[in-house]
């Protein structure tokens, strides 16, 4: 093993020892440099994440405002900052001001549903309302408004409010929501004539099944006209009792 040479009080290192010392000094210098410049390296990354959060919040706010009609009012919590996805790419104007970023984030997380108060709705008659008026009701969108309108036409008009439950998608919660905004004053009905209407016209009524319509048509062709409700019940069998209000002879 090579021995260290001493030359006038100084230690002379071998070639291998000099390489080891230089390597150690290099590592130390690199660690010190990384510690000094690390905040400068991480700053753009943190700013980028802040902008991603801001753009995400603004996008969520804009999409929700478009999806919710102005006449609706909700008591829900606004979107939270931590719930915003971090992978949304920024497309808005950048700013290096921390205060501006925080101000925009604060504005984006305000309860959008309280910025515009719900408009008061005047009660509408469900036998007279068109699709536009039905859509204006809370929790009634285009699909449900179309279903109500079509069912009312097939039925010939509503006799009572409870008939709304016969429509697909109408449950107790939705009914209780729209109940303060609907009335039923006009009870003018469009009736079906069991002695004159064609098979398809009778079958279109929601209270008559195929076999019942077939029995009605066969009876009037073979045995004569139907004279009253009791006779009609004997021909059709079990039938919705409300049908009595929709038939004429």
Beta strands, then each sheet from edge to edge (+ up, - down):
strand 1: 5-7
strand 2: 10-12
strand 3: 124-125
strand 4: 182-183
strand 5: 192-193
strand 6: 247-248
sheet 1: 1+ 2-
sheet 2: 3+ 4+
sheet 3: 5+ 6+
end
